[in-house]
Amino acid sequence: VIMLNDERIAQLRNIGTPHRTRQERRTVPDVDWSMRIQQMEAFLSEMGHLRVDPNYYMYSNLGGWAVQMSQLHRSWQEGREYIPPEMVEKFNQLNAMGFGFDVFLTRRGEQSWEDSFGLLLQYRQETGSCRVSHHYKADFQ
């Protein structure tokens, strides 16, 4: 697990990466349902799918919201939580769009900080940017 300390955050900021604190990444703002649907449609248009990364913070932390929706849906499916009919309709709307309700926080790989930072530097050298696309697949070998 890669831990970010102040020194590592400074390294990231020095090469131009936007860094958000853990609290900023975890906060999911209260956004109107119709706006969330528009954000999901925009994400679908940009990415070609609705497999939202749990750490995707664009669109008012869409990743965190997708985690919340997935957790709520799972609790409802397992009978652990009552969901009012209006929310069931919202689940149906997301399902019809192609959202799979399978976005959950997972543990990161065992890659070291040094290895990951080196890959980021390599990416920046190749592309001129530290904004790594969600579609980018690095060769970790």
DAUR-V702473 format. One record per pair of residues at least 4 apart in sequence whose ideal C-beta (glycine too) atoms are under 7 Angstrom apart, sorted by sequence separation. I is the first residue (numbers start at 1). GAP is how many residues later the second one is. D is the distance in whole Angstrom. If there is no record, write none. Layout:
I/GAP/D ; I/GAP/D
This chain:
4/4/5 ; 6/4/6 ; 7/4/7 ; 8/4/7 ; 9/4/6 ; 10/4/6 ; 11/4/7 ; 13/4/7 ; 20/4/4 ; 22/4/6 ; 23/4/6 ; 31/4/5 ; 33/4/7 ; 34/4/7 ; 35/4/6 ; 36/4/6 ; 37/4/6 ; 38/4/6 ; 39/4/6 ; 40/4/6 ; 41/4/6 ; 42/4/6 ; 43/4/6 ; 52/4/5 ; 57/4/5 ; 58/4/6 ; 61/4/6 ; 62/4/6 ; 63/4/7 ; 64/4/7 ; 65/4/6 ; 66/4/6 ; 67/4/6 ; 68/4/6 ; 69/4/6 ; 70/4/6 ; 71/4/6 ; 72/4/6 ; 73/4/6 ; 74/4/6 ; 83/4/4 ; 85/4/7 ; 86/4/7 ; 87/4/6 ; 88/4/6 ; 89/4/6 ; 90/4/7 ; 91/4/6 ; 92/4/6 ; 93/4/7 ; 95/4/6 ; 111/4/5 ; 112/4/7 ; 113/4/6 ; 114/4/6 ; 115/4/7 ; 116/4/7 ; 117/4/6 ; 118/4/6 ; 119/4/6 ; 120/4/6 ; 121/4/6 ; 122/4/6 ; 123/4/6 ; 124/4/7 ; 132/4/5 ; 4/5/6 ; 12/5/4 ; 20/5/5 ; 31/5/5 ; 44/5/7 ; 75/5/4 ; 76/5/5 ; 83/5/6 ; 94/5/4 ; 111/5/5 ; 124/5/6 ; 13/6/6 ; 44/6/6 ; 56/6/5 ; 57/6/6 ; 75/6/4 ; 124/6/5 ; 12/7/5 ; 43/7/7 ; 56/7/3 ; 76/7/4 ; 55/8/5 ; 43/9/6 ; 54/9/5 ; 72/9/7 ; 123/9/6 ; 9/10/6 ; 40/10/6 ; 52/10/6 ; 53/10/5 ; 120/10/6 ; 52/11/5 ; 54/12/7 ; 54/13/5 ; 52/14/4 ; 43/16/7 ; 42/17/7 ; 73/18/6 ; 43/19/6 ; 119/19/5 ; 39/20/4 ; 39/21/7 ; 39/23/6 ; 69/25/7 ; 73/28/4 ; 31/29/5 ; 36/29/6 ; 111/29/7 ; 25/30/7 ; 29/31/5 ; 70/31/5 ; 25/32/6 ; 29/32/7 ; 69/32/7 ; 70/32/6 ; 28/33/5 ; 70/33/5 ; 27/34/6 ; 70/34/6 ; 28/36/4 ; 67/36/5 ; 20/37/6 ; 28/37/5 ; 66/37/4 ; 67/37/6 ; 26/38/6 ; 67/38/6 ; 28/40/6 ; 50/47/6 ; 50/48/5 ; 50/49/5 ; 51/49/7 ; 54/49/5 ; 54/50/7 ; 52/51/5 ; 54/51/5 ; 44/53/7 ; 37/56/7 ; 33/57/6 ; 40/57/6 ; 40/59/7 ; 53/81/6 ; 47/87/7 ; 8/105/6 ; 1/106/7 ; 2/106/6 ; 11/106/7 ; 1/107/6 ; 2/109/7 ; 15/109/6 ; 2/111/5 ; 17/113/4 ; 2/114/6 ; 16/114/5 ; 15/115/6
